[in-house]
Amino acid sequence: MNKVGNNAHTAVKPYTFEYVSDYFDLESERESLLKESDSWLGKKLWNEHFFEVAGKDYWFVLDPGVDLQLGRDGGEGVTTFNNTRLVYLNGGVGSQLTFGATIQESQGRFAQYFNREITRRAPDGGNPGVVPGRGIAEDGGENIYDYPVATGYINYKPSKYFNLQLGHGQHFIGDGYRSLVLSDNSQPFPYFKVNAKFWKIDYTVLYTSLRDVRPEVTADDSFRTKYMTHHYLSWNATKRLTLGVFESVLWQDDNGRGFDFNYLNPVIFYQTVELETGSRGGNALIGATAKYKFSDWVTGYGQLVLDELATGSVIRGEGSYQNKSGYQLGVKYQNAFNIPNLFLQAEYNRVRPYTYSHNTIVLNYGNTNQALAHPWGANFYEAMLIGRYTLDRWYGIGQFIYGERGYDFLQGGDNAYYGGNIYRTEDDRIADDGNELAQGNTASIMYGRLEAGYLINPASNLKIYGQFIYRDMNPQVDNAQVQQATTTWFNIGLRTDIMNWSFDR
């Protein structure tokens, strides 16, 4: 899809099968991985969906699945596990209607640093935490978290150029490993998506409902509701260059406002509407993306995010808190060094203090105590290298990250906000000017991951794997938000791979 001259738009994910098939022969790829088997059990284990039926104008497939993990956090002496049972179905009726759903029931205990990530996101109501990317967890005893997940969608294609989709799930916008625009770091949420593809244009509008589950904003034992509308326009300017612009706005359900119909218009500039409805009643985010194809195998990409348009403060260059911005630069190298199926990637992300936060704390760029964009929130930089290699059904992944994050001190009488925690109000900022990247309780973080595995079934994406994670976190001072810890986490598992795990946080 990244070959020079292709008219594909690759930023908005997940893709539809129909869209990918215009550029890549998925059926041929599947057939190349088939194993010889004459028995029903062998075919179901190695090659096919568990249950499938198809007719002239309909099809339906269903797979049971698992995410079984067993490991050891050597740094803190914790035995880890995950036990997920799931059902995954997809289908279609006619040429215009498709649908899909997953139901998952899980229990897990993770490496201690990840357990702390779960508990410090604890919602109102007594539940012990929120599992990043999954959802609110119940107490299973002995540091075990019980967390269900449900996703689903119905997609209707009324014409050649339009897709309408109603569902509950995750979204990602960008060509990088991370996204500063919208990522799958947050738990699934309800949405309605409109997508139009014509000429060299791809235009996506996303209407969503989000939750703030913190005790300080909960009212009448009910989680606080907020809404977001997001526009993303991608244009293949040349056969090599793709440019994109985006804007999004969040607003809270205050004064009986509900879903504000001012934001239904799919071609509107939100800054104007935000001023009309009250700047403290909404939080607008704008920015741009770009991708350049240096060759069929080498692609550069980037993102720029602006959370506030105080140009005077930015031009002064005095470190104003109103310079709420971030950017991403990266490069992908496919079939690297002429080795088929070797993929290399380098990426740099940088987000200034107070980005994604707001003076009305409900209007941060987050959902259920999780960031909607980068999992580190704001006030950080990170550099990473990623390598992936596949050979038939075997695969290997290597990943290395180094960065610095700025936390709050939260001790010794210093309760000021240094700009990293997007769930605090910027009214508590440490200063108007002189703000620097990774300021406050600066923590260096090093993260490495090695994983190797075997794809058992390409139809259901069932894999067996072994994984090793090394993580070293060194803040200036330990507090409730961050602690010094060195983690060595060994893990083996059997996984139906349909949702990403984001352990690199």
DRENVOLO-828571 format. One record per residue (C-alpha): residue in three letters; x, y, z. Coordinates in steps of 0.2 Angstrom, whole numbers, plus 5000, padded with zeros to 4 digits. Example, Ala and Ser with C-alpha at 12.3 -4.5 7.8 and 13.67 -1.06 7.14 Angstrom:
ALA506249785039/SER506849955036/
END
This chain:
MET500050005000/ASN501550125002/LYS502250094984/VAL502650244974/GLY501050294963/ASN499850194974/ASN498250304978/ALA498050214995/HIS497850315011/THR498650225025/ALA498350335041/VAL496550295046/LYS496450125055/PRO495749995056/TYR495649955037/THR494249865029/PHE494549705020/GLU493849785004/TYR495049925004/VAL496649825007/SER496149704993/ASP496249844981/TYR498149854984/PHE498649684991/ASP498049504987/LEU497549445004/GLU496849284998/SER498449234989/GLU499449275005/ARG498249165015/GLU498449025002/SER500349035003/LEU500348995022/LEU499148845021/LYS499648675028/GLU499248515020/SER497948425030/ASP496548305026/SER495648295042/TRP494248415048/LEU495248445064/GLY496848475055/LYS496048605043/LYS495148695058/LEU496748705068/TRP498048755055/ASN497048845041/GLU495248885043/HIS493948975053/PHE493148865067/PHE491448895059/GLU491048975042/VAL489648975030/ALA489449075013/GLY488049085000/LYS487849194984/ASP487549354994/TYR488049315012/TRP489449255022/PHE489749225041/VAL491349165051/LEU491549135069/ASP493049085079/PRO493349055098/GLY494949125104/VAL496149145119/ASP497449255126/LEU498449145138/GLN500049215146/LEU501149155159/GLY502649245165/ARG503849305179/ASP504249485184/GLY506049445189/GLY506349625196/GLU504949625209/GLY504649435211/VAL502949425204/THR502149275194/THR501149355180/PHE499749275170/ASN498249325158/ASN496749215155/THR495649285141/ARG494249185133/LEU493449265118/VAL492249235103/TYR492549335087/LEU491349345073/ASN491249435056/GLY489949425042/GLY489149515027/VAL487449525019/GLY487449575001/SER488749694994/GLN488449835005/LEU488249775023/THR489649695034/PHE489749675053/GLY490849605066/ALA490949585085/THR492049515099/ILE491649465117/GLN493049445129/GLU493149385147/SER494849405156/GLN495849385172/GLY497549445173/ARG499049495185/PHE500449585176/ALA502249645179/GLN502249765194/TYR502549925184/PHE500949885174/ASN499949835189/ARG500350015196/GLU499750085179/ILE498149995182/THR497850045200/ARG498250235198/ARG496850245185/ALA495650175198/PRO493850235194/ASP492550295206/GLY491450165214/GLY492750045222/ASN493449955207/PRO495349935209/GLY495850005192/VAL495850025173/VAL496749905162/PRO497550015148/GLY496749985131/ARG495449865139/GLY494349945152/ILE493849955170/ALA494349805180/GLU493549715195/ASP494549645210/GLY494949465207/GLY495949455223/GLU497849435225/ASN498249575213/ILE497149495200/TYR496149605188/ASP494449545181/TYR494149645165/PRO492849615151/VAL492949685134/ALA491649695120/THR491849775103/GLY490749775088/TYR490249865072/ILE488949875057/ASN489649945041/TYR488550005027/LYS489250055010/PRO487850155001/SER488950194986/LYS490650174978/TYR491350324988/PHE490550315005/ASN490650205021/LEU489550225036/GLN489950125052/LEU489150125069/GLY490050025082/HIS491050015099/GLY492849995096/GLN494650075094/HIS495350195081/PHE497050245076/ILE497550395065/GLY499350405058/ASP500750305049/GLY501850285065/TYR501950165079/ARG501250295090/SER499950425086/LEU499850605093/VAL498150625085/LEU497150475090/SER497750305095/ASP497150135102/ASN497850165119/SER496150205126/GLN494850075129/PRO493450045116/PHE492150175115/PRO490450205105/TYR490650295089/PHE489850335072/LYS491050355057/VAL490850425040/ASN492150395027/ALA492250455009/LYS493550414997/PHE493650494979/TRP494950554967/LYS496550574978/ILE495550614994/ASP495150515009/TYR493950605022/THR493450535039/VAL492250605051/LEU492150525068/TYR490750555081/THR491050475099/SER490450475117/LEU491850465130/ARG491950445149/ASP492850525163/VAL492750405178/ARG493750495192/PRO492950515209/GLU493150705208/VAL492050725193/THR490750585196/ALA489050655199/ASP487550555207/ASP488550395206/SER488650405187/PHE490250435177/ARG490450595168/THR490050595150/LYS490950695136/TYR490850695118/MET492150715104/THR491950745085/HIS493550715074/HIS493850765056/TYR495350695046/LEU495650745028/SER497050655018/TRP497650705001/ASN498850614989/ALA499650774983/THR500850684971/LYS501250504968/ARG502550514982/LEU501850644994/THR500250635005/LEU499650775016/GLY498350775030/VAL497450895041/PHE496450855056/GLU495350945069/SER494450875084/VAL493450955098/LEU492850885115/TRP491450955125/GLN490650905141/ASP488850855145/ASP488451015155/ASN486851115156/GLY485850975148/ARG486951005132/GLY487050825127/PHE487750795110/ASP487950975103/PHE487250985086/ASN488451125082/TYR489750985079/LEU488750875067/ASN489250975052/PRO490550875044/VAL491451025035/ILE491651155049/PHE493051235058/TYR492851195076/GLN493751345083/THR492351455078/VAL491051345086/GLU492051335102/LEU492051515104/GLU490151525100/THR489751395114/GLY491051455126/SER492951415126/ARG492851325143/GLY491451215137/GLY492551145123/ASN494351095119/ALA494851095101/LEU496451015094/ILE497151045076/GLY498650985067/ALA499350905051/THR500150745045/ALA501250705031/LYS501950545022/TYR503350545008/LYS503750384998/PHE505650394995/SER505550234986/ASP504350084985/TRP505250025001/VAL505650185011/THR504350295018/GLY504550445029/TYR503050515040/GLY502650645053/GLN501350735063/LEU501150905070/VAL499850935084/LEU499251105091/ASP498151115106/GLU498151305108/LEU498351445095/ALA499151575105/THR500351625091/GLY501051775101/SER501651675115/VAL502451545104/ILE503351675094/ARG504051755109/GLY505051585112/GLU504951605131/GLY504251435135/SER502451495137/TYR501251365144/GLN500151405129/ASN501351325117/LYS500451165119/SER501051065104/GLY501950905099/TYR502750825084/GLN503250655077/LEU504550615064/GLY504850435058/VAL505450325044/LYS504950145038/TYR506050025028/GLN505149875021/ASN506149735014/ALA507649815022/PHE509349775014/ASN508449675000/ILE507949545013/PRO506149495010/ASN504949535025/LEU506249625035/PHE505449785042/LEU506349925051/GLN505650075059/ALA506350225068/GLU505250355076/TYR505450515087/ASN503950595097/ARG504050755107/VAL502550835116/ARG502750995126/PRO502051025144/TYR500151045146/THR499750985129/TYR498050885129/SER497550965146/HIS496251095149/ASN495751225162/THR494151135163/ILE494850965169/VAL493450855161/LEU493950925144/ASN495650835143/TYR496050735128/GLY495750565137/ASN494450435140/THR494150325156/ASN495850385164/GLN496850345148/ALA497550465135/LEU496750465118/ALA498350495109/HIS500150445116/PRO500050335131/TRP501350445140/GLY500250595140/ALA501250755138/ASN502850835143/PHE504050705136/TYR505150655122/GLU505550475116/ALA506550395102/MET506250215096/LEU506950085085/ILE505849935079/GLY506249785069/ARG505049645062/TYR505449485052/THR504349355046/LEU504749185037/ASP503249085032/ARG502349075048/TRP503749115060/TYR504049295066/GLY505149395077/ILE505049575084/GLY506349685092/GLN505949855100/PHE506949985109/ILE506350145117/TYR507250285126/GLY506450445133/GLU506150565147/ARG504550615155/GLY504150755167/TYR503050705182/ASP502350815196/PHE503350805213/LEU501750795224/GLN502750805240/GLY503650925251/GLY502251045249/ASP502551055230/ASN500851005222/ALA501151115207/TYR500651045189/TYR502151025178/GLY501250975162/GLY501350785161/ASN499750725168/ILE498350775156/TYR497050745169/ARG497550895179/THR496951075176/GLU498251195168/ASP497651325180/ASP498851235193/ARG500351265181/ILE502051295188/ALA502251455178/ASP501651555163/ASP503351555155/GLY505051465156/ASN504251295154/GLU505351165147/LEU505150985140/ALA505150845153/GLN505150975167/GLY504750935185/ASN505050765192/THR506050715177/ALA506150525174/SER507250435161/ILE506450275154/MET507250135144/TYR506149995137/GLY506649845126/ARG505649705120/LEU506049545111/GLU504749425104/ALA504749275093/GLY503249165089/TYR502349055076/LEU500749085068/ILE499648935071/ASN498148985061/PRO498149135048/ALA496249135047/SER495949165066/ASN497749245069/LEU498149125083/LYS499949135088/ILE501149045101/TYR502549155107/GLY503849195119/GLN504249375125/PHE505549465135/ILE505349645141/TYR506649755150/ARG506049915158/ASP507050035168/MET506250195176/ASN507250325185/PRO506350475192/GLN507150605203/VAL505950565217/ASP504750425220/ASN502850465223/ALA501150395220/GLN501350435201/VAL503050355198/GLN504250245206/GLN506050195202/ALA506050015196/THR506949895185/THR505949755177/THR506449595168/TRP504849515162/PHE504849345154/ASN503149285146/ILE502549145135/GLY500849135128/LEU499549075116/ARG498549225109/THR497149255096/ASP497949425091/ILE496549545088/MET496949685100/ASN498649765104/TRP499449765121/SER500349925125/PHE501649875138/ASP502850015133/ARG502250145145/
END
